[in-house]
Structures are given as C-alpha cells and as structure tokens.
Amino acid sequence: TGGRAFYPKNESDLRENFRRIATELSSQYILAYYPTGTDVTGDFRTIEIKIPSRPEWRVIHQQGTVPTKNQ
C-alpha cells in the first residue's frame, strides 16, 4: 500500500519523521467546491465525490453543506 517504516534514534529524528509524514499527507489530496448559482445562503447542497479511474472505490466524506456568506 505504499506504507513506510520509521526508526528514529533520538528526538530530532522523531521530529523530522513527523515533519515528513505531515508534508506527504498534506500534498496527497486536493478538493475544491464551487457552488452553482449565486445564492450564498439557503438550502442544503449535496456533495458527491467519485474517482473516475476507480469506480469500485467508496470515498467517505461529508454528505453536503449549507452555504453561508463565509463559505
């Protein structure tokens, strides 16, 4: 699955390992949502996420959102 093992020998190694893990995780997924229409408040909007290259995969995510002026 692409997992990695880390064997820190001291505290600085441990910190570096966590920095590498955080950097890798933060760069793996990007998701943007652009609502249709001009209504900035209102009804619940359903969000559906699919992976075209892996239709058999199930993505666990928030089912939708209610837009507000801050979104």
N, C-alpha and C positions, 0 to 999 in steps of 0.2 A: 504493500500500500504506500510505499514511499516513506515509511517512518524512519526516524533516526534515533540513535542512542548517544547520550552524552555522558561523559565520565569526568566530572570536574574534580580537580585535586585540591582546590582551595577556593576561597570566597570569590576572588576575582574571576576564576574560571566559571563559577556558577552564575555570576552576574552577566558575563559575556554570553553564556549559553542562553539565558533568558532573553537577552537583547536580540540574539539571532532568531530565536523562536518567535518573538513578538514581531520582528521585521518581516519574517516569512509569512506569518499568519495575516498581517495587515495588508499584504500585497496579493493575496490569493483571490479575493473576491471583490468585485465592484458591482454595485447595483444602484441604478438611478430610477427615479419615478417621476414622470412628467404627466400631470393630470390633463385630461382633455377638457375643453371648455374654459370659461372664465370665472366660474363660481368658486370663490375661495373658502366658503363655508357651506355646510349643508349635509347632505346625506352620506351614508357610509359608502365608500368606494371599495369594491372587491379588487384584490391584487392576486394575480395568478402568475406563478413563476414556473417555467418549463426549461428543460435543457434539450434543445433540438437534437443534439448528437447522442443523447442518452434518454430516449423516451421512456424507458423502463425505470428510470430513477425517480424517486419521490423527494421533493425539496420540502423541508419543514420550515415554514415561515409564518409571519403574521398574515392573517386572512384578509386584512384590508385596513383602511384608515378612514377617519372622519376628518376632512380637511378643515384647517383653521387658518387664520391670517398669518400665523407663524410658520406654516409648512410651505 
